[in-house]
Amino acid sequence: MTATQAEPLHAGSDRQELARLFGDLVVRAGALAMEVLARPQIETQLKNDKSPVTEADERVEEYLFEALARELPGVPIIAEEAASRGVTAPHGAAFLLIDPIDGTREFLARSPEFTVNLALIIGETPVAGAISAPAMGRVWFGATESFMADAAPGGPLPAPQDCRLLRTRKAPAHGMTALVSKSHLDEATAAFVARLNIAERISAGSSLKFCAIAEGRADVYPRFGPTMEWDTAAGDAILRAAGGVVLDPKGAPFRYNKAAQNYKNGAFVAWGDPSSATVS
């Protein structure tokens, strides 16, 4: 497959093949993260925004960048660690987003709740995405449909018959399950959750919150604190393809391609059941 032509990026069936490609790449990249995680001591540095970065972030990003340049030549790539150094490729409507390790704090704590994320943006929408959780041995991917599978870090992506189709669930009448960030819960998010009919609240790390909603294990994930587009795009694509929606606080579709804001997100709420969505 080559992206020097428009069809692979714009046709639905080809987007699903892209999602499978992304799934394969994030599973293979997960082996690099696990190699670093296995060390007795994980060395870290602080970026300009004071967030930590490890060798795993750098190695996974380099692998994905090289693989995407080979598989999808000509498609611009925006990657977290390169962007933190001020290196971003000029692009139009279509571009790729890489988050090599989402949940670096979880990674440093040796929690399994860190992920490798990859997504394609067209216009202002994530249209294909994949997430691997290397320490859990799982992968999620989606474009027109979403799937999950058990996948050992290092790949390959399991065959289609070994992948489970994902659909979000209808919001339970007795109360929804809300997911909140394990490391970044803020007052605005907590206040939004308090206004909903919530039966259970679960703290979780990284983009796994999108995956839980796509699987039908949870119903809503509000986030009013700061995030970046590479943090959310893959999970957003997977959730949308499973039947969910990601909205801004006014109820409009959550937008991407915010280069003028250095790809910084505003507040959003991810919903499994679109009919249950409310505005803040």
Secondary structure, DSSP 8 states (H G I E B T S, - for coil): --TTSSHHHHSHHHHHHHHHHHHHHHHHHHHHHHHHHTSSS--EEE-TTS-EEEHHHHHHHHHHHHHHHHHSTT--EEEHHHHHTT-----SSEEEEEEEEE-HHHHHTT-S--EEEEEEEETTEEEEEEEEETTTTEEEEESSSEEEEE--TT-----GGGSEE-------TT-EEEEEESS---HHHHHHHHTS-EEEEEEE-TTHHHHHHHTTS--EEEE-S--BHHHHHHHHHHHHHTT-EEE-TTSSB-----GGGTTB---EEEESSGGG----
